[in-house]
Amino acid sequence: MKFSSEKASNKQKQLLEVLSNHCCNVFAPEGDKILIRFYGYKAKQIKSILEEYSIKVDKVRKYDDMEVIY
């Protein structure tokens, strides 16, 4: 898993830790949205993991991408 930005917020860093065991790439552009690309997991599974940490999923763009908004 990688962050594409060194300017990740604490919440984004927490998300990185949460997803570190789930075979994901997390791209953190500036602003309040990040993009998660994940492999081997369905969107629903990743969405439930995020919701457990009170992280709102803005939209699922494809079967293997989702945007998350804080």
PyMOL commands that set and color helices and strands:
alter all, ss='L'
color gray80, all
select helices_A, chain A and resi 10-19+43-52
alter helices_A, ss='H'
color red, helices_A
select strands_A, chain A and resi 24-27+33-38+56-60+65-69
alter strands_A, ss='S'
color yellow, strands_A
deselect
rebuild
show_as cartoon
